[in-house]
């Protein structure tokens, strides 16, 4: 699956592609802005099919915890803006 956004001259402004698993869940989203900025986000799922987490372009990750099928906590990535990597 993919999309493209174009300006009035037909030039691509942004585009995205989505990688899906056999169950139709999004595993990866790659968004391109202009020609130079590419943003990739990966998603994982629990064995029950619930969203388990995201991995962001800087390799940081967020995690989701469930109890009896209910979301109980979200752990956000620790990130220092503009820190050397």
C-alpha positions in Angstrom: 0.0 0.0 0.0 1.3 3.5 -0.8 0.3 7.1 -1.2 1.8 10.2 -2.8 1.0 13.8 -2.3 1.8 16.1 -5.2 1.9 19.9 -5.6 0.2 21.8 -8.3 3.0 21.2 -10.8 2.8 17.4 -10.3 6.0 17.2 -8.1 5.9 14.8 -5.2 5.8 16.6 -1.9 5.6 13.4 0.3 4.9 9.7 -0.1 4.5 6.7 2.2 4.7 3.0 1.8 3.4 0.5 4.3 4.6 -3.1 4.8 1.8 -5.4 6.1 2.0 -8.8 7.6 -0.3 -11.7 6.5 -3.0 -10.5 9.0 -3.0 -7.0 7.4 -1.3 -5.3 10.3 1.2 -2.6 9.5 4.8 -3.7 10.3 6.6 -0.7 8.9 5.8 2.8 7.6 8.3 4.6 5.4 7.4 8.3 4.8 9.4 10.4 2.5 9.2 14.2 2.6 10.6 15.9 -0.5 13.7 14.1 -1.7 15.9 14.1 1.3 14.0 13.3 4.5 12.9 9.7 5.1 11.1 8.7 8.3 10.8 5.0 9.1 8.7 3.6 11.9 8.4 -0.1 12.7 5.6 -1.8 14.7 5.5 -5.0 16.6 2.6 -7.0 18.0 1.9 -9.4 20.9 1.0 -13.0 20.3 -2.6 -11.9 20.9 -2.3 -9.4 18.1 -2.2 -6.2 20.1 0.3 -3.5 19.4 3.4 -4.2 21.4 5.6 -1.2 20.4 7.1 1.1 17.9 10.7 1.6 16.8 11.5 5.2 15.7 14.1 6.5 13.2 16.6 7.1 16.0 16.3 3.5 17.1 14.5 4.4 20.3 11.4 2.4 21.1 8.0 2.7 22.8 6.3 -0.3 24.4 2.7 -1.1 25.3 1.8 -3.4 28.2 -1.5 -5.2 28.5 -3.3 -7.1 31.3 -6.2 -9.3 30.4 -6.4 -7.6 27.0 -6.6 -4.1 28.4 -3.8 -1.5 27.8 -2.2 -0.9 31.2 0.9 1.2 30.4 2.8 2.9 27.7 6.6 3.3 28.0 7.8 6.2 25.9 11.3 6.3 24.5 13.9 8.3 26.3 15.2 10.7 23.7 17.5 13.7 23.9 16.8 16.0 20.9 19.8 16.7 18.7 22.0 14.4 20.8 24.9 12.8 18.9 24.2 9.2 18.0 
